[in-house]
Amino acid sequence: MRYLHTMVRVSDVDASLDFYCNKLGLVEVRRIDNEAGRFTLIFLAAPDDREQAHANAAPTLELTYNWDPESYEGGRNFGHLAYEVEDIYALCQSLMDAGITINRPPRDGHMAFIRSPDGISIELLQKGESLPQRAPWQSMENTGSW
């Protein structure tokens, strides 16, 4: 398992970049604009991690800007922790066997979400290419929220 990023939602990209980059000293390493989903993802890294972050080899801070205004109350501006895993199906099965609810099952062979005992959302991402879809995962419904 490898730690990937922490995601926070932001309401003002310019103010956020001013804070994280100009004041705190992080550097932007990647940006994704998704017109269909109406959001922008901006990945920031510590200066010493810049080169490794470009190659997805160092953890980043993901700023998520939703183009349509939203109110982020009750800590909803904090998104999730993300970890890359060797075998998403095996890990999810192990977690289920240990009594952990898989809130968003890995139907696509690539992504799943669980929650910590304190309600922190944790994204699990398959390392490399998505695994082929298979039962029982491909037909499992979401449980709760993530």
Protein Blocks (a to p, Z undefined) as FASTA:
>chain_A
ZZfbdcdddfblklmmmmmmmmnopacfbdcddfknopaddddddfklmmmmmnopaccd
dddddfbacddeehlmpgbdcdddfblmlmmmmmmmnopacfbacflomaccdddfkopa
cddddehjadddddfklmpccehjZZ
